[in-house]
Amino acid sequence: GQNIDQPTEMTATEGAIVQINCTYQTSGFNGLFWYQQHAGEAPTFLSYNVLDGLEEKGRFSSFLSRSKGYSYLLLKELQMKDSASYLCAAMDSNYQLIWGAGTKLIIKP
Amino acid sequence: ETGVTQTPRHLVMGMTNKKSLKCEQHLGHNAMYWYKQSAKKPLELMFVYSLEERVENNSVPSRFSPECPNSSHLFLHLHTLQPEDSALYLCASSQDQGGPYEQYFGPGTRLTVT
């Protein structure tokens, strides 16, 4: 079957670095997406990886290892506004997104 | 503001009511989606439309009925719902379906079935 695993909740300190991991099993693979969702709001796109390696975008970076079925989202210089849920989604061979349940990130001062 | 709007934002309905959720996208996209989001569960894809044609229906109960009159509007008609249907219903759009396209989400309708 198709499956995405990510931690349910993580806590980090303002100004620190946090890494949110995601492992996936899909029928075929057409890339890995990360979305951010603040409470009561729409999910918004953060990143897309289809090749192995690290993609950096400001304070946020996303990494993919296709051979390991593994991705992570790295958030640097954490700010209080980064408190949100982070959704990992893998795209299968039919271009359908398989979603994880999301990681709730709590930032403490 | 993602370019996708949904109304109403909140809806409380009894099990015998009929209501409709509306979604509109202002992005010129060709594909639109309905998702169900329940607490601590992955997003569940319900329906996919591409150029106003339904291309995906993931075994959704018939009490949920989608309608896509044009590529900018999507409706979800609800009737005879069950309490377990209470959830956040998200609409999304993408440039096209069948490719690695980013999806843009609306803010959702929080549905409570009493």
Interface residues (C-beta under 8 A of the other chain):
Chain A: I4 T8 N30 G31 F33 Y35 G40 E41 A42 P43 T44 F45 Y48 V50 L87 A89 M91 Y95 Q96 L97 I98 W99 G100 A101 G102
Chain B: T2 V4 K40 K41 P42 L43 L45 E56 L90 Q97 G98 G99 P100 E102 Q103 Y104 F105 G106 P107 G108
